[in-house]
Amino acid sequence: MSDHLIQKLPLDKGLKIESFIKKHNISITLKKNSGKTLSKIHKVSFPRHWTESYFNSLIDHPNYKIFSASNENTIGFLIILTTKDISEIITFAILPQMRRQGIGKALLTKSIEWLISKNFSYYNLEVSAENITAQKLYKTLGFIQVGIRKNYYKSQIQRSDALLYTKKLK
Ligand SMILES: CC(C)(COP(=O)(O)OP(=O)(O)OC[C@H]1O[C@@H](n2cnc3c(N)ncnc32)[C@H](O)[C@@H]1OP(=O)(O)O)[C@@H](O)C(=O)NCCC(=O)NCCS
């Protein structure tokens, strides 16, 4: 990965998504990505990472859509499963050194815009009760908590609840 990708972008809290993307030369696309790239980002983002071959199986499946954020290289991605008019976030991660600069918000916003353009009704997700960062982002974009799965996630040391969030798209 080239050095400039490791550097932080300046914070632009006031900028709208389109201006943010343009200003920082980030592209958000639905084009094919490699399982290798996705698994590398996933590995540094979650305690239990998914294999390259698992990502390749999602890439090849018509019901999964992969939004990638790139700035020369891929710096983050969001995968959704689409069934009828409901979509669900399967996984979502930004490279650690690129976080807290608005890229996750831009990626999520683009996926919402795409789902609305395709006439989807609901956008669902599940997040650990301990993942305050992600919950804050989801709430900012209008997701509301609708349920809870007690002790759903298991780490090496403890269990945590899964919170179910949804956003009505129309
Ligand atoms: C969750 C994640 C994708 C967010 O990506 P990001 O690019 O850092 O998010 P953004 O910079 O767009 O932040 C958007 C908002 O999220 C919230 N947020 C992001 N990072 C935060 C942090 N460290 N602490 C508190 N809130 C945070 C804030 O509300 C922020 O808006 P603000 O900067 O205007 O306050 C990223 O932290 C990540 O990859 N985490 C590890 C994997 C993960 O938890 N994925 C989600 C699984 S459900």
The ligand as an ORCA input file, in Angstrom:
! r2SCAN-3c Opt
* xyz 0 1
  C     -17.520      1.293     12.193
  C     -16.544      1.819     11.105
  C     -16.848      1.114      9.789
  C     -16.771      3.341     10.969
  O     -15.956      3.796      9.901
  P     -15.277      5.263      9.947
  O     -14.775      5.563      8.594
  O     -14.314      5.328     11.071
  O     -16.542      6.154     10.318
  P     -16.697      7.711     10.035
  O     -15.373      8.382     10.124
  O     -17.463      7.893      8.783
  O     -17.536      8.150     11.300
  C     -18.874      8.444     11.180
  C     -19.467      8.566     12.560
  O     -19.338      7.362     13.289
  C     -19.087      7.664     14.656
  N     -17.731      7.254     14.981
  C     -16.763      6.819     14.119
  N     -15.655      6.483     14.820
  C     -15.937      6.724     16.131
  C     -15.214      6.569     17.348
  N     -13.965      6.076     17.360
  N     -15.828      6.885     18.505
  C     -17.099      7.355     18.520
  N     -17.839      7.526     17.391
  C     -17.275      7.213     16.230
  C     -19.245      9.137     14.793
  O     -20.610      9.421     14.976
  C     -18.799      9.596     13.443
  O     -19.243     10.848     13.118
  P     -18.379     12.125     13.581
  O     -16.952     11.848     13.206
  O     -19.009     13.243     12.812
  O     -18.549     12.221     15.065
  C     -15.062      1.591     11.535
  O     -14.860      2.120     12.828
  C     -14.624      0.135     11.516
  O     -14.205     -0.403     10.483
  N     -14.718     -0.530     12.693
  C     -14.308     -1.947     12.830
  C     -15.306     -2.867     12.164
  C     -16.716     -2.632     12.661
  O     -16.967     -2.445     13.845
  N     -17.678     -2.658     11.706
  C     -19.088     -2.485     11.986
  C     -19.663     -3.801     12.376
  S     -21.399     -3.686     12.708
*
